[in-house]
Amino acid sequence: AVNDGRTRPAHSAMHGIIKAVDDSFWNQHAPPNGHRCRCTVTQLTQTAAEQLGITQTIPKEAKPDKGWQHHPLRDN
């Protein structure tokens, strides 16, 4: 998430989540996660993620906007 004054709480809650590229999490959480969403995904190695202190904990608030729970490049 961009995490500025325009970032929606649910999108901010997704900031810093790390999952394997083939994890089913991405089937519903791959950006865009809503109208005018500015979220992005960055691929990291496991070592890089550990050095940044990124964990796999997912807050319950971390969810796409209603109607955006799909992977934009995959069939639903």
NUVEX-108780 format. One record per atom (N, C-alpha, C): atom name; residue in one letter; z, x, y; residue number from 1. Coordinates in pm, whole numbers. Example, Ala and Ser with C-alpha at 12.3 -4.5 7.8 and 13.67 -1.06 7.14 Angstrom:
BEGIN
<atom "N","a",<780,1319,-569>,1>;
<atom "CA","a",<780,1230,-450>,1>;
<atom "C","a",<780,1320,-330>,1>;
<atom "N","s",<708,1285,-225>,2>;
<atom "CA","s",<714,1367,-106>,2>;
<atom "C","s",<787,1290,3>,2>;
//
This chain:
BEGIN
<atom "N","a",<0,84,-118>,1>;
<atom "CA","a",<0,0,0>,1>;
<atom "C","a",<0,89,124>,1>;
<atom "N","v",<-49,33,232>,2>;
<atom "CA","v",<-52,106,358>,2>;
<atom "C","v",<90,116,415>,2>;
<atom "N","n",<171,14,391>,3>;
<atom "CA","n",<311,10,435>,3>;
<atom "C","n",<327,22,586>,3>;
<atom "N","d",<253,-62,658>,4>;
<atom "CA","d",<273,-74,802>,4>;
<atom "C","d",<318,-218,831>,4>;
<atom "N","g",<317,-258,954>,5>;
<atom "CA","g",<364,-391,993>,5>;
<atom "C","g",<281,-506,939>,5>;
<atom "N","r",<162,-478,887>,6>;
<atom "CA","r",<76,-584,833>,6>;
<atom "C","r",<81,-593,681>,6>;
<atom "N","t",<156,-505,616>,7>;
<atom "CA","t",<161,-503,470>,7>;
<atom "C","t",<249,-616,418>,7>;
<atom "N","r",<194,-698,328>,8>;
<atom "CA","r",<270,-808,268>,8>;
<atom "C","r",<378,-752,175>,8>;
<atom "N","p",<494,-819,167>,9>;
<atom "CA","p",<604,-770,84>,9>;
<atom "C","p",<564,-744,-62>,9>;
<atom "N","a",<486,-832,-121>,10>;
<atom "CA","a",<446,-813,-261>,10>;
<atom "C","a",<358,-689,-277>,10>;
<atom "N","h",<277,-661,-178>,11>;
<atom "CA","h",<190,-543,-183>,11>;
<atom "C","h",<274,-416,-162>,11>;
<atom "N","s",<369,-422,-71>,12>;
<atom "CA","s",<459,-310,-49>,12>;
<atom "C","s",<539,-279,-176>,12>;
<atom "N","a",<577,-383,-250>,13>;
<atom "CA","a",<653,-365,-374>,13>;
<atom "C","a",<571,-293,-480>,13>;
<atom "N","m",<439,-300,-470>,14>;
<atom "CA","m",<353,-231,-567>,14>;
<atom "C","m",<334,-84,-533>,14>;
<atom "N","h",<374,-42,-414>,15>;
<atom "CA","h",<355,96,-370>,15>;
<atom "C","h",<432,191,-462>,15>;
<atom "N","g",<364,291,-514>,16>;
<atom "CA","g",<428,392,-596>,16>;
<atom "C","g",<434,361,-744>,16>;
<atom "N","i",<382,248,-787>,17>;
<atom "CA","i",<382,216,-931>,17>;
<atom "C","i",<284,309,-1001>,17>;
<atom "N","i",<325,358,-1116>,18>;
<atom "CA","i",<237,444,-1195>,18>;
<atom "C","i",<224,387,-1336>,18>;
<atom "N","k",<103,374,-1380>,19>;
<atom "CA","k",<71,325,-1515>,19>;
<atom "C","k",<-49,402,-1566>,19>;
<atom "N","a",<-59,415,-1695>,20>;
<atom "CA","a",<-176,479,-1755>,20>;
<atom "C","a",<-302,402,-1716>,20>;
<atom "N","v",<-412,472,-1709>,21>;
<atom "CA","v",<-537,411,-1666>,21>;
<atom "C","v",<-579,295,-1757>,21>;
<atom "N","d",<-539,299,-1885>,22>;
<atom "CA","d",<-576,192,-1978>,22>;
<atom "C","d",<-463,92,-2001>,22>;
<atom "N","d",<-358,95,-1919>,23>;
<atom "CA","d",<-246,2,-1933>,23>;
<atom "C","d",<-290,-139,-1892>,23>;
<atom "N","s",<-244,-240,-1963>,24>;
<atom "CA","s",<-282,-379,-1934>,24>;
<atom "C","s",<-232,-424,-1797>,24>;
<atom "N","f",<-139,-353,-1736>,25>;
<atom "CA","f",<-92,-383,-1600>,25>;
<atom "C","f",<-210,-398,-1505>,25>;
<atom "N","w",<-309,-312,-1519>,26>;
<atom "CA","w",<-423,-310,-1427>,26>;
<atom "C","w",<-513,-433,-1441>,26>;
<atom "N","n",<-501,-506,-1552>,27>;
<atom "CA","n",<-582,-627,-1568>,27>;
<atom "C","n",<-548,-732,-1464>,27>;
<atom "N","q",<-427,-728,-1409>,28>;
<atom "CA","q",<-385,-826,-1308>,28>;
<atom "C","q",<-346,-762,-1175>,28>;
<atom "N","h",<-338,-632,-1169>,29>;
<atom "CA","h",<-287,-569,-1047>,29>;
<atom "C","h",<-381,-467,-983>,29>;
<atom "N","a",<-505,-456,-1026>,30>;
<atom "CA","a",<-597,-361,-966>,30>;
<atom "C","a",<-643,-415,-831>,30>;
<atom "N","p",<-637,-334,-725>,31>;
<atom "CA","p",<-682,-380,-594>,31>;
<atom "C","p",<-828,-422,-597>,31>;
<atom "N","p",<-867,-516,-514>,32>;
<atom "CA","p",<-789,-580,-409>,32>;
<atom "C","p",<-693,-685,-467>,32>;
<atom "N","n",<-577,-696,-405>,33>;
<atom "CA","n",<-473,-788,-452>,33>;
<atom "C","n",<-454,-906,-357>,33>;
<atom "N","g",<-552,-936,-279>,34>;
<atom "CA","g",<-547,-1049,-186>,34>;
<atom "C","g",<-653,-1032,-79>,34>;
<atom "N","h",<-670,-1137,1>,35>;
<atom "CA","h",<-767,-1135,111>,35>;
<atom "C","h",<-730,-1025,210>,35>;
<atom "N","r",<-826,-942,243>,36>;
<atom "CA","r",<-808,-830,336>,36>;
<atom "C","r",<-704,-727,288>,36>;
<atom "N","c",<-689,-718,157>,37>;
<atom "CA","c",<-597,-621,96>,37>;
<atom "C","c",<-645,-480,128>,37>;
<atom "N","r",<-550,-394,164>,38>;
<atom "CA","r",<-581,-254,194>,38>;
<atom "C","r",<-521,-159,92>,38>;
<atom "N","c",<-474,-214,-21>,39>;
<atom "CA","c",<-414,-132,-127>,39>;
<atom "C","c",<-522,-45,-193>,39>;
<atom "N","t",<-479,68,-245>,40>;
<atom "CA","t",<-568,156,-319>,40>;
<atom "C","t",<-495,208,-442>,40>;
<atom "N","v",<-570,268,-532>,41>;
<atom "CA","v",<-514,330,-652>,41>;
<atom "C","v",<-555,476,-650>,41>;
<atom "N","t",<-462,563,-680>,42>;
<atom "CA","t",<-489,706,-689>,42>;
<atom "C","t",<-453,753,-829>,42>;
<atom "N","q",<-544,822,-892>,43>;
<atom "CA","q",<-518,873,-1026>,43>;
<atom "C","q",<-446,1007,-1018>,43>;
<atom "N","l",<-337,1019,-1095>,44>;
<atom "CA","l",<-257,1142,-1100>,44>;
<atom "C","l",<-239,1185,-1244>,44>;
<atom "N","t",<-216,1313,-1263>,45>;
<atom "CA","t",<-174,1358,-1395>,45>;
<atom "C","t",<-27,1323,-1411>,45>;
<atom "N","q",<22,1320,-1532>,46>;
<atom "CA","q",<163,1290,-1555>,46>;
<atom "C","q",<252,1394,-1487>,46>;
<atom "N","t",<212,1519,-1491>,47>;
<atom "CA","t",<289,1625,-1427>,47>;
<atom "C","t",<299,1603,-1277>,47>;
<atom "N","a",<189,1569,-1214>,48>;
<atom "CA","a",<189,1545,-1069>,48>;
<atom "C","a",<279,1426,-1035>,48>;
<atom "N","a",<273,1321,-1114>,49>;
<atom "CA","a",<357,1204,-1089>,49>;
<atom "C","a",<504,1240,-1102>,49>;
<atom "N","e",<538,1317,-1202>,50>;
<atom "CA","e",<678,1358,-1221>,50>;
<atom "C","e",<725,1443,-1103>,50>;
<atom "N","q",<639,1530,-1053>,51>;
<atom "CA","q",<675,1614,-939>,51>;
<atom "C","q",<699,1531,-813>,51>;
<atom "N","l",<627,1419,-801>,52>;
<atom "CA","l",<644,1329,-687>,52>;
<atom "C","l",<761,1234,-706>,52>;
<atom "N","g",<820,1232,-825>,53>;
<atom "CA","g",<933,1144,-851>,53>;
<atom "C","g",<892,1000,-876>,53>;
<atom "N","i",<767,978,-912>,54>;
<atom "CA","i",<717,843,-937>,54>;
<atom "C","i",<760,798,-1076>,54>;
<atom "N","t",<812,677,-1086>,55>;
<atom "CA","t",<857,623,-1213>,55>;
<atom "C","t",<771,505,-1255>,55>;
<atom "N","q",<796,452,-1374>,56>;
<atom "CA","q",<720,338,-1422>,56>;
<atom "C","q",<794,207,-1402>,56>;
<atom "N","t",<896,206,-1320>,57>;
<atom "CA","t",<969,82,-1291>,57>;
<atom "C","t",<882,-7,-1203>,57>;
<atom "N","i",<870,-134,-1242>,58>;
<atom "CA","i",<789,-228,-1165>,58>;
<atom "C","i",<879,-338,-1109>,58>;
<atom "N","p",<894,-346,-977>,59>;
<atom "CA","p",<976,-452,-918>,59>;
<atom "C","p",<915,-589,-946>,59>;
<atom "N","k",<997,-691,-963>,60>;
<atom "CA","k",<944,-825,-991>,60>;
<atom "C","k",<861,-878,-876>,60>;
<atom "N","e",<883,-826,-755>,61>;
<atom "CA","e",<806,-871,-639>,61>;
<atom "C","e",<665,-814,-637>,61>;
<atom "N","a",<638,-716,-721>,62>;
<atom "CA","a",<509,-648,-724>,62>;
<atom "C","a",<407,-735,-795>,62>;
<atom "N","k",<333,-811,-716>,63>;
<atom "CA","k",<234,-901,-776>,63>;
<atom "C","k",<123,-929,-676>,63>;
<atom "N","p",<3,-952,-727>,64>;
<atom "CA","p",<-108,-987,-639>,64>;
<atom "C","p",<-86,-1123,-574>,64>;
<atom "N","d",<-159,-1150,-468>,65>;
<atom "CA","d",<-155,-1281,-406>,65>;
<atom "C","d",<-208,-1386,-502>,65>;
<atom "N","k",<-172,-1510,-484>,66>;
<atom "CA","k",<-216,-1619,-570>,66>;
<atom "C","k",<-370,-1620,-577>,66>;
<atom "N","g",<-421,-1625,-699>,67>;
<atom "CA","g",<-564,-1629,-721>,67>;
<atom "C","g",<-630,-1492,-733>,67>;
<atom "N","w",<-554,-1386,-717>,68>;
<atom "CA","w",<-609,-1250,-720>,68>;
<atom "C","w",<-559,-1172,-841>,68>;
<atom "N","q",<-508,-1239,-943>,69>;
<atom "CA","q",<-450,-1173,-1060>,69>;
<atom "C","q",<-558,-1137,-1163>,69>;
<atom "N","h",<-650,-1053,-1125>,70>;
<atom "CA","h",<-755,-1012,-1219>,70>;
<atom "C","h",<-803,-872,-1183>,70>;
<atom "N","h",<-865,-809,-1279>,71>;
<atom "CA","h",<-927,-679,-1255>,71>;
<atom "C","h",<-1067,-706,-1202>,71>;
<atom "N","p",<-1101,-653,-1085>,72>;
<atom "CA","p",<-1230,-686,-1025>,72>;
<atom "C","p",<-1351,-636,-1102>,72>;
<atom "N","l",<-1332,-544,-1195>,73>;
<atom "CA","l",<-1445,-490,-1270>,73>;
<atom "C","l",<-1450,-534,-1414>,73>;
<atom "N","r",<-1359,-623,-1453>,74>;
<atom "CA","r",<-1355,-672,-1591>,74>;
<atom "C","r",<-1363,-822,-1595>,74>;
<atom "N","d",<-1417,-873,-1706>,75>;
<atom "CA","d",<-1416,-1018,-1727>,75>;
<atom "C","d",<-1273,-1064,-1751>,75>;
<atom "N","n",<-1240,-1185,-1711>,76>;
<atom "CA","n",<-1106,-1239,-1730>,76>;
<atom "C","n",<-1098,-1322,-1857>,76>;
//
